[in-house]
Amino acid sequence: MSQPTKRLEDLDPIGDVDKERGEFWIPNPFTVNLTPRNLSSYEPNQVFLNMAKGYFADIGYLSGADSEGDGRGVMVADFIDDLQPDLLVLQSGGGPLRLFANRFPPSSRLVVSLVGKESNRFGIGASVIAEVKGRRLMRQMFPTNNFSAAQASQVRFGLGQAQKVDRLLVKWPFGKTQEFRSVPVGAHIRITEGQSEFEVLSTGQAPSENP
């Protein structure tokens, strides 16, 4: 391994490299992304679909996102402005970046951003609770950070065919709770701590009740 303070230093193999068995040596690990090598033995990425009641189905082969390009990081975001979450995958091989657009049938969605005043700026640690047709869905504002990727400070709700959120609660880290009634779906809204009204940042098309 190269010295941390000498990123351009190449090191010789510590032993014989058996090329017939597929072994290889990279003199400088900081340049691995510049070589056509795959460090995960071409294991495909996996995409899991929530089937409810604690079951998930691997649909990677159906989605096209089961690339063998040695995925190293993933970012979930709405890249085509339709409120559907898309995937941006960072790879070590097979092309550095791949964008996978969400082609699932449109469903009701609500995206929430927070602006803290007494709490921290992005509302990190807040709980956002959506009550829809007797169901109670909770998300917490903890942006996921993984290797070479970070998510936006947002929470997302998939709401099926619902036409509105009956009640939306925000429990801020400093202990205050805000409540909003009849929140429209198909929107990205921003809630500011202490303000009685939310701001609509963008809108999408909500599905009809009888498609």
Secondary structure, 3 states (H helix, E strand, C coil): CCCCCCCCCCCCCCCCCCHHHCCCCCCCHHHHHHCCCCCCCCCCCCCEEEEECCEEEECHHHHCCCCCCCEEEEEEECCCCCCCCEEEEEECCCCCEEEECCCCCCCCEEEEEEECCCCCCCCCCCEEEEEECCEEEEEECCCCEECCEECCCCEEEECCCCCEEEEEEEECCCCCEEEEEEEECCEEEEEECCCCCCEEEEECCCCCCCC
